[in-house]
Amino acid sequence: MNLMLLALLACTAPGTIVLGHEDSGAPSSETSGDTDTPLPGDTSSDTAEGDSGENEEADASRIFTLATMHTVVITMDDDAYRDLARDPYSSVLADVEFDGESFPGSGVRVKGRLGSYRDFRSQKAALKVDFLEFGQEKKLEGLEKINLNNMVQDCAGFSELAAYEVNELVAGVPSPHVGYARVSLNGEEMGVYSVVEDYDDRFLKRAFAEPEGTLYDGDYYLWSNGSYTLVDFTAAGQDYFGVDEGEDAELAQVHAITEAVADSMGRASFGTTTGALVDLDAFARFWAAAAWTGHSDSYSYYSNNYRVFVPAGGKAVLMPWDPDWAFYSSTNVTGPYGILAQACKADSTCHAAFLAQVTTMSDGAIAAGIPEHLEAAAALINPEFATDPRLERDLGSIRGCQSAILDWFPSRSAALGSVSGL
């Protein structure tokens, strides 16, 4: 099929906002990122004081399964409820039950900003749960936090799952795992949510042989007036990275990459100069996954929604975040936006690695069983969507998007292979 034919325009429901086009009415907040991101250069740890490391090596696979619809029950007192209404992005004290297991004294806040923000009092707000934020030590199968995503920009209910699996299982890019849950808050049914693994020290131990290092947040920086700054390895964007794990108060490693890219982009020295600081093979695969999944709101195509991990003594690796705008057929895959993607395209070796990956990913995705995983997800979530009181799409349009994404898998690589200028 032709790449630019209508594939998933049905995914764009009325009121869905593409990042950067208009404000959804989310409260302005001068914070970087959609998670617990510190201010630029902040090196404060996400781990609560007194954390005993309980369940540090626990197996979280039962959380991120397509065999079970979990149940999350959140309860907070009236003061906490009012505080959350007044300041949705600051955590309040709440008791959380996950499949009946109690986690008293957890932190809960709203997540999501331009496009995905919703008022938790009447709409399907995305939520962040931090089990350790207020000094507790009990983790959920080793997890300190979970993200409860509202999927309001995920037309199929499994776009995030699909994109993360393509990244991790096909491109070899470490990515969050995903499950599903029905969520209630103070007895009010909120509906069906995706349960998304957080990028933290436990994730790094799962994904990397050398988990010690610095984890940076590359989500856009939102100013109090509603404008935002995209975060990238450029003079204009380098100072807005957040530090989620490790220490780099001056963002020295970020600045070094910025300087290397500026010095070597379009030159024969790119592979040795930038390549000394960034794993370019891993980056080519990361970029290929964004192109293959049509992730319009990604690092490669909008300098947004990504994390960067620099292992101790190693090279930077980029990873995806919030790919709810993946599988969007109108993504301009010939015009990368992120500076590293531009530089990779300008380098013959890096670009060749990208092309070799992106034109074979359909076979890899099918061999990895991803379409079967998505069918399992649909079988799990569709009956639950039918009784979701805050669902923003009708079930027919959801099923249509699901079918379109499943059709995407066998044909996407061939479609990309015919694109001039890829």
Buried (B, 14 or more C-beta within 10 A) or exposed (E): BEBEEEBBEBBBBEEBBBBBEEBBEBBBBEBBBBBBBBEBBEBEBBBBEEBEEEBEEBEBEBBBBBEEBBEBBBBBEEEBBEBBEEBBBEBBBBBBBBBEEEBBBBBBBBBBBBBBBBBBEEEBBBBBBBBBBBEBBBBBBBBBBBBBBBBBBBBBBBBBBBBBBBBBBBBBBBBBBBBBBBBBBBEEEBBBBBBBBBBBBBBBBEBBEEBBBBBBBBBBBBEEEBEBBBBBBBEEBBBBBBBBBBEBEEBEBBBBBBBBBBEBBEEEBBBEBBBBBBBBBBBBBBBBBBBBBBBBBBBBBBBBBBBBBBBEEBBBBBBBBBBBBBBBBBBEBEEBBBBBBBBBBBBEBBBEBBBEBBBBBBEBBBEBEBBEBBBBBBEBBBEBBEEBEBBBBEBEBBBBBBEBBBBBBEBBBEBBBEBEEB
